[in-house]
């Protein structure tokens, strides 16, 4: 496992110019990623919502055949994270306590993959990226998914190359 020096722990491996919907499978394959851990709040679902936008759900369905996927959230509202996880038919962990590595280790262990084959995708440097880098995951920083953004232009957010 390759670990970053302490002064690079807040530096993501990949920076996506846009929301998570702009992340392409090819970008992850280039890093030899086989599993993805997604942050939930403001990465996949705006913080004040509990329903996943159809464009986000469709995008995740395009990724599902190619990657093992887990949701790991710092949100302490178990019911909300459970509702999101079940609506997407994805395993989830709530109250993760990122930048602690504990929950990420659990998700990686359940995937049965080496840490260097798993990506942590999130919108926050001090939680998602720091936790992923501390564990040795491939880290991907995306812009926050703002309320209403998916509803305004859902078709332009999906990458047609999948």
FENKAHU-V524565 format. One line per field, one symbol per residue. psi: psi as a letter, one per 30 degrees, with the letter a starting at -180 (. if undefined). A space follows every 50 residues. Layout:
psi = ???
//
This chain:
psi = kkkllefgfgjlekkkialfffkkeeeeefghkfkkkkldkfeekkeglf kkkeeeeeeeeeeefflkklkjkfkfjeeeeeeeeeffhkllklhfgkgk feeeeeeeeefgllefgkkjklgkefdeeeeeeefglkkkkllkjkkfee eeiefffkjff.
//
